[in-house]
Amino acid sequence: MGRHFGDLAKIRHVITYSLSPFEQRAFPNYFSKGIPNVWRRVTSSFFKVAPPMTLMYLTYTWGNSVHQQGKRKIAADFENEE
């Protein structure tokens, strides 16, 4: 029949190594080293990312307000109509 998942073909002159799932840990040092590393990387890149994002947000809100003002009717244009 067919091969099972994980039962790889044997290829000459190629050495493959594997680790038993019982010998490895799913998330080693996740809380002790992972989260502090994320915090360090975020704080180091904050001043590189925050100013352009702030400028983009201010430009976006300014553009939306100008667009809304442009969509309004000017009352002085319609004063003489009946």
HUMOFEN-V191016 format. One record per run of one state. SS is the DSSP state (H for helix, E for strand, L for the rest). FROM is the first residue (numbers start at 1). TO is the last residue. If there is no record, write none. Layout:
# HUMOFEN-V191016
ss={SS/SS}
from={FROM/FROM}
to={TO/TO}
This chain:
# HUMOFEN-V191016
ss={L/H/L/H/L}
from={1/30/72/75/79}
to={29/71/74/78/82}
